[in-house]
């Protein structure tokens, strides 16, 4: 009876152990299994037509020529100031070397300027306006001839000069003989018009202003055509004969450049 009870109890224990999936014994071991990963949550889909913006670090850029020049000028000023305020051998040498560097750059620019004028001679001032003495004399003579022709052409169209002045002013008295000489030399009529009833005798023909003629300033030289009534200012203030000759060319060519 005791043997039967012992046998039954052994069978029951054996059956229970076989039914347990986690049973342990000298024939058993536990395999390591990683814990299951939680299911990943999918990103919400972007709406159709959405723009995705990705930010990237700014790309470094080089300094512009102006920025480089500004930086160099600040550095140059600092080196110069240090050399002046606390002059030591090293500081003065540093400033002298900077000056030498600038001289070299200036020379390089000058040489390239000459090369550029050969590459495009239309940019050269001396092509149009020679600077050598003989060439300048020839060109000046041609320019004077053009200006003289302009005076004669306007005179031929019926134009003359009004000299509007205050007779009591010394500068007007000094200007008057030059204007009368100009009128004789270039064959154009000259009429003096006094604003203060004081006539300047060196002007051969004078009139007293009756209030109809208005000028912005005096002395004034007006180009007048009595046939058409056309009046336009030619010059204000004291003026030389050479400059007055140029003003006639300006008027005749409607201020077309003569240089």
MIVOVO-561825 format. One record per residue: residue in one letter; x, y, z of N, C-alpha, C, O, CB in turn. Coordinates in steps of 0.1 Angstrom, whole numbers, plus 5000, padded with zeros to 4 digits. Each point is the difference from the previous one (the first is absolute). Glycine has a CB too. Layout:
// residues N
AXYZXYZXYZXYZXYZ/...
END
This chain:
// residues 259
X500849885000499250125000500950125000499750104993498549785019/X502850124996500950115001500750024986500350114996500049865029/X500149924969500750004987499150064989500550074992500949735015/X497350164994499150054989499850155002500050084990498849705010/X501150275012499850145002501250084996499950114994498649845025/X502750004983501350064996500150014985500450104995500749825026/X498549974972500049994985499150114994500350064991500249695010/X498350265005499050094994500550145002499850094991498349755014/X502550195007500450145002501250034991500150124995499249865029/X501649934973501150024990499450034986500550094993501049765021/X497550074982499450024987499450144998500150074990499549685009/X499750295012499350135000501150124999499850094992498349815021/X503050094994501050105000500650014986500250104995500349865029/X499849924970500649994986499150064990500450084991500849725015/X497450184995499150064990499950155002499950074990498849715010/X501450265012499850155002501350074994499850114994498849855027/X502549984981501350074995500050004985500450104994500849825026/X498349984973500050004986499050104994500250044989500449725011/X498450275008499050094995500450155001499450084994498949755012/X502750195002500550145003501050044989501149945000498450045025/X500350124967501050044990501250065005501050004994497250034991/X501850025028501150065006500649915010500750055010498350174986/X500949655003500549915010501550015000500650014989497549845009/X502650145013501450005002500549875006499349945008500650324994/X501349704994500649885005501449994995500550104993497349795009/X502950015001501449994995500149984985501050034994499649885028/X498350044972499949994985499550124993499950014988499749755016/X500050355004499350114994500950135001500850015010497049884996/X502050204985500750135001499050104994499149974992503349935007/X497850235005499150114995500750074988501050065003497949975020/X500549964966500550084988499650155002498950035004501049774981/X501150295012499750155001499350044988500449984989501650065025/X496950034988499250054989499850155003499550045011499349744985/X501650314994499950145002498550045001499149944994503050104994/X497650065020498650045002499550064986500850064993499649995032/X498449924972499550054987500050154999499750075010498849724989/X501950264989500050154998498650054999499149934994503150054995/X497650135017498650064999499850044985500950044993499150045031/X498849904972499750044986500250144997499650095008498749734991/X502450214990500450144997498750074995499249954993503249995001/X497650195011498850084996500350074986501050075000498449975024/X499949934966500350064987499850155000499150065007500249734982/X501750295004499850144999498850044992499649934990502950095011/X496850085003498850044993500450054986501050064998497950005023/X500449904969500350034986499850154998499050065005500349714987/X501650295000499950154997498850024990499849914991502750125013/X496850084998499050024990500650024986501150054998497550065020/X500649864972500550014986500350144997499250095003499449714991/X502650225000500450144996500750075011500450124998497749894987/X502149925027500850075010501450024997500649914992497949995025/X502250214987501450024997500849975013499750045011499750144973/X501649735013500849965011501350095000500750014990498549755009/X501050305013501150105001501149935009499749975011498850234986/X502649794997501249945008501050125002500350074990499349695001/X500850265021501050115003501449945000500349915007497950215007/X502649954979501449964999500950125005499550114998500149724983/X501650145024500850115005500450094988500249964989500749905030/X499250284984500350094989501449974994500949965007497650215004/X501549844976501349984993500950125001499550114997499449744987/X502350145021500950125002500350064986500349924991500649985030/X499150234978500350074988501350085001500450045011497249974983/X503050024995501250085000499750155002498950044997502349784989/X499850255018499750155001500050064987500749964991500450045031/X498150104976499950084988501350094999500750025011496749974989/X502850064989501250094998499950135009500950045006499449884971/X498450135024499850115009500249975015500650085007497850014976/X501249795021500249965014501549985003500550045010497249854990/X503050054990501549995001500650145002500950015008499149774979/X499650315004500750135001499650075013500950065006499049964969/X498949975030499650065012500849945012500550085009497249964982/X502549835009500849945010501450045000500750025010497849794989/X502150204989501450044998500250145005501050035007499349824974/X498850245016500150145004499950015015500750085006498350004973/X500149845028500050015014501349955006500550055010497049914989/X503149934995501249955005501250104998500850025009498449744986/X500850304993501050104997499950125010501050055005498949894971/X498950105027499850115010500549965014500650085007497450004979/X501749805018500549955013501550005001500650045009497349834993/X502750074987501550005000500650135000501050035007498949764981/X499550315004500550135000499950075014500950075004498549944971/X499449985031499850065013500949955010500550075008497149964986/X502649845006501049945010501450064998500750035010497949764991/X501850224987501350054997500250145004501150045004499049804977/X498850245018500150145003499950025016500850085005498249984973/X500149875028499850025014501149955009500550065009497149934987/X502849885000501149945008501149954990500049884997498450055022/X502350164975501049964990501149925005500950045008498650174980/X500549665008501149915002500549954987499450034989499649905033/X502250014978500649964987499049904993499850014988502550025022/X497249874997499149904994498850074994499549964989501349875027/X498650264991498750074996500350084988499250004990499950005033/X501950084977500350084988500449924988499650034989501250155026/X499949714987500449914989498749944994499949994988502349965023/X496950014998498749944995499350104991499449964990500449905031/X500150274983499350104992500850034987499350014990499850095031/X502249904980500850024987499749894990499950024988501950105026/X498249764991499849884991498650004994499849974989501749905025/X497550184994498750024994500050104989499349984990499649965032/X501850174980500150104990500749954987499650034989500450155029/X501049744984500749944989499049914992500049994988502250025024/X497049914996499049914993499050084992499749974989500649875030/X499350284986499050084993500750064988499350014989499550045032/X502449994980500750064988500149894989499850034988501550125027/X498949734989500149894990498649984993500049984988501849915025/X497250114995498649994994499750114991499449994989499949895031/X501150254984499850114991500749994987499550034989500250115031/X501549814980500849984988499449904991499950024988502250045024/X497449834994499349894993498850064993499749974988501149865028/X498450254991498850064994500450094988499350004990499549985033/X502250104979500450094990500449934987499750044989501050125028/X500149734985500449924988498849944993500049994988502249975023/X496949994997498849944994499150104993499449974990500749865027/X499950304988499350114994500550024986499350024990500250095032/X501949904977500650024987499749894990499750024988502150115023/X498249754994499749884992498550014995499749964989502049905023/X497450184997498650014996499850114989499249984991500249955032/X501350184978499950104990500549954986499450054990500950135028/X500649734982500549954987498949894995499949994988502550055019/X497049905003499049904996498750074994499449954991501549895026/X498850284988498850074996500450154999499850075010498649765000/X502250224979500550134999498950115000500350125002501649794985/X496850055011498950105001499950055014499350115002499549774979/X501750065029500050045014501150115003500050055011499049734995/X501950244985501150095002499650144998499550044990502149785003/X498750275017499750144999500950064990499650094993499649925031/X502149954976500950074991499849974985500550074992501149915027/X497649914978499649984986499250124995500250044989499949715014/X499050295005499150114996500650145004499750104993498349755010/X502850155007500550135005501549995003500449965011497450104999/X503049964980501549985001500550095011499550115002500749834974/X500850015032500650085011501350064996500550085007498349775009/X501850104973501350064996499850144995498950044994501949735000/X500250325008499950144997499550034986499150084998502749965019/X498949904973499750034986498649964997499350074993503149915001/X497349905010498649944997498950095007499050024994502049755004/X499350275014499050095007499850134993498950054999501849845022/X500450174974499850124992499249984988499150094997503149995011/X498049814985499249974988498549985004499150064993502949844996/X497850035021498649975004499350135005498850024997501849745009/X500150325002499450135005499750094989499050075000502349905021/X499550034968499750094989498849954993499250084995503249975002/X497449825002498849954993498750035009499050034994502449784996/X498850185023498850035009499750154999498850035000501949785015/X500350284985499750144998499350034987499150095000502949965014/X498449884976499450024987498549965000499150074994503149894995/X497549935018498649965001499250105008498950034996501849735003/X499950295012499350105008499750134993499050065001502049845019/X500050144972499950134992498949984990499250094998503249965006/X497649834989499049984990498650005007499050044993502649824994/X498350095025498750005007499550145002498850034999501849765012/X500350314993499650145002499550064987498950065000502749965019/X499149954971499750064987498749944994499250074994503249975002/X497449835007498749944996498850065007499050024994502349775001/X498850235018498950065007499850144996498850055000501749805020/X500650224978499850144996499350014986499250084997502949985016/X498249844978499449994987498549975001499350044991502949895000/X497450015020498649965002499250125006498849995003501849774999/X500150355001499450125005500150025015499450085006499049904976/X502549935025500150015014501050115004501050034992498549735010/X500350305009501050105006500049985015499449905005500150264977/X501349925025500249995014499450125008500150114996502049764999/X497250105016499650095009500949995012500249895006497350114987/X503150115011500850015013499250075010499950134999502349874988/X497249935023499250065010500850025012500649915005497349984986/X502150245014500950035011499550115009499150074997502849864988/X498850085027499950125008501250094998501249955003497449925014/X501350254977501150084996500950055012501150034997497550034984/X500949945031500850055011500949895006500950035008497350124997/X501749734990500849895006501449994992500050004988497949875019/X503250135001501350004994500349884991500550024989500350115031/X498749764984500349874992499350014987500649964990499649915031/X498650194978499450024987500750104992500149984987497749975024/X502850154995500750104992501349934994500550044989498650155026/X501549724993501249934995499749904989500849984991500250055031/X497849914979499649904990499650064987500249944989499049925030/X500250264981499550064988501050014989499649974988498950165027/X502749924986500950024989500449864993500150004988500850205024/X499249704996500249874995498949954991500249944989501250005031/X497450094984498849964992499950084987499749944990499149995031/X501550204980500050084988501049954990499850004988499350205025/X502149774992501149954991499649874994500349974988501450145027/X497649804993499649874995499050024988500149934990500249975033/X498850194979499050034990500650054987499649954989498750105029/X502750034983500750054988500849894993500049984988500250245022/X500549704998500849894994499249894993500549964990501150095029/X497349924986499249894995498850044992499249924995501649945023/X499050274980499050054992498649975005499149964992502450014989/X498250055031498649985005499650135008500850075006499649684996/X498350294996499550125006499949995015499849895006498950154974/X501650075027500050015015499250125004500250114996502049775006/X496850105007499250115006500049995015499749895006498850114973/X502050115027500050005015498750055005499450104995503049945004/X497149905012498750035006500350035015500349905007498349974976/X501250255021500350035014498849985009498950044996502950124997/X498449795019498949985009499950115010498950025007501449734990/X500750335005500050115010500250144993500350095007500749745010/X498750174970500050134993501450064999500150124996497649925011/X503349884996501450054999500749934988500149885000500050175025/X500250034965500649944988501549985001500750085007497550034980/X502249785007501549974999500450054986499649954990500349855026/X501050304984500450074988500749914990500050024988500150195025/X500649684992500849924991499149914991500549934991501450085026/X496949984987499049934991499450104990499550105005500049735014/X500750154969499750104989498550025000499650124997502349814990/X497249975015498650024999499349965013500249885004499950084971/X499250135031499449975013498550045000499650094992502649945019/X497149904997498650045003499749985015500649935007498749994969/X499750165028499549995014498949895000499150014992501650235014/X499449675004498949905001498750065003499950085009501849754998/X497350144985498750055003499149925009498850025001501350084976/X500549805029499349915009499549874994499549915006499950295006/X500649804974499549884994501049885000499649885000499150274985/X502649885015501049905000500449955015500450095008500550014970/X498849785024500349945014501249914999500049914991497650115015/X503349995003501249915000500149945015499650075009501650064972/X499349755019500149935013501250065008500050005013499049794977/X502050265003501250065007500750094990499749994988500649805027/X500650294990500750094991501550015006500249985012497750154982/X503049894996499850024986499649884993500349885004501550294997/X497449854988499449894992500350034986499950114995498349845022/X502149944976500250004985498949914994499949895003502650154999/X496750034990498949934994500149994985500450104994498149985024/X501349814976500049984986498650034995499049945004502849884996/X498150284991498750064996499950004985500950044993499050105028/X498949824974499750014986498850094998498849965003502149814992/X499350365001498950104999499049964990498850045001502850135006/X498849754983499049964989499049905006498850014995503050034988/X498649885026499149895005499550035014499149945005502049904980/X499650255022499750035014500649895009499650005012498450124981/X502849805002500649895008501150055009501050064995498449774987/X500550155031501150045009500449885009499149935005500050314995/X502249735001500449905009501350045007500950064994498049764992/X501250155027501350035007501249944994500049884996498650155025/X502550044979501249954995501149995011500849915001498750194977/X500450005032501049995011499550105011499450104997502549844987/X498550035028499850095011501350035007500849905001496850025002/X502650205002501350025007501150044991499950014988499349845030/X502050184988501250044993500449884992500149895005500650275013/X499749864969500349894991501150054991500050124995497749785006/X503250014995501150034991499649994986498949944997502849985020/X499050144973499749984986500149864996499149954992501750285004/X500249695009500149864996498849925004499549924993503050115008/X497149995012498849935005498850044992499149924997502050065026/X498750154974498950054993499949934986498949974995501250255018/X501149774981500049944987499549855001499349964991502750195002/X498449785018499549875002498549995002499349914995502950035014/X497250164997498650015003499250014986498949954999501550155024/X500249974968499350014987500049874993499049964994501850275004/X500349695003500049874994498949915007499449924994503150105000/X497449995020499049925007498650044995499249914998502350085022/X498250144978498750044995499849954986498849964997501350245018/X500949814976499849964986499849854999499349954991502150245002/X499249735016499949854999499049955010500049875002502450124990/X496950095015499049965010500749925011499649895004498650104979/X503050065021500849955011500549854997500049925009498750235007/X501649834972500649874996501550015006500650104999498049874980/X501849925027501450005006501050034989500049964989499349875028/X501750264988501150044990501349965006501050064997497750134995/X501349705016501249945005500149854999500949945004499250255013/
END
